[in-house]
């Protein structure tokens, strides 16, 4: 069968299995890879080889990063250091929406997972606001703040495959010079609109005061503060060391995350250390295997010749400058994982005519924008947010899916502007 209809049939199958049977992504995406390989007539031996190679490639790229992030997150949570960090953020802002959104944004970067950051922060931000409705809105701010940094800032797992595949000669630091201010502007613009649209219904006195944390939750101890920030300091200090010894960008991110995890382990109390390691390893294993399925499917897509044949058909229907955004939106809607969307989109577009005519930074942001669009029933985060907030389906659509989609559209317009500027209009 032709690669284009085979691809869309595979997306339908993955979406159906995920929605109807809630099959874990590792099995769902691997089944999709087998299904696609059979449709395009790939020999069985080659198909299995391509799938296992794809699985291994993603494992090698992400395993240490995600494991390190999960260990850091688990140890900090076990020690109560997350509460300390949020308490410190409150010293610089009295706005609970800003505190919640910025906490999600910042914690996602070292723990390398937006879902992990949300789960850790959920019980903490409930102390930032008083009143059940206010607390619910703050949880949405954490969720969307974590997704903004996860979707835009290097070195999160959703950005690494885009930068490595589509801009291999671009320094990640130079990319972040644009991505970090852009993501922060997007975050604060969202928080402003969110607090105005939803928060204006609740009185300011419904917000908790900065000293409302229970005395045992936070500490002014210098040792406690240093322990809370030690993994992040280690990550930052490891960057110049890694560059000085000539590490590549891919190796550098592995080393700095390991440095952060090592410091978190060393500074933890023995009992907390064991519990944090156990929780972190267990949590990381689930995430790693889930995204490895994306490598299997991406490998079969690349081997199918999809990039060469199907993109020509797609560009005859929609403008080239829309292709990355539309492609990522379709994949994101079909299977829900932003890392999977990034891996598949990067694999499909790398080395194609689309990647040649669009500036690499604009191309990365266009795909990232598509990862924000139509995050609903296939998105595991959607159901986590629904369960944590207690909101029904319609409320989560209104407070989570639609704001994320608007963020995606805004990002695409920014990327389009970048492309028009660098190409001279």
PyMOL commands that set and color helices and strands:
alter all, ss='L'
color gray80, all
select helices_A, chain A and resi 3-20+25-39+44-79+81-90+96-111+114-125+132-152+157-166+172-197+199-201+204-206+222-244+249-267+270-303+306-315+320-335+338-349+353-357+360-370+380-389+393-422
alter helices_A, ss='H'
color red, helices_A
deselect
rebuild
show_as cartoon
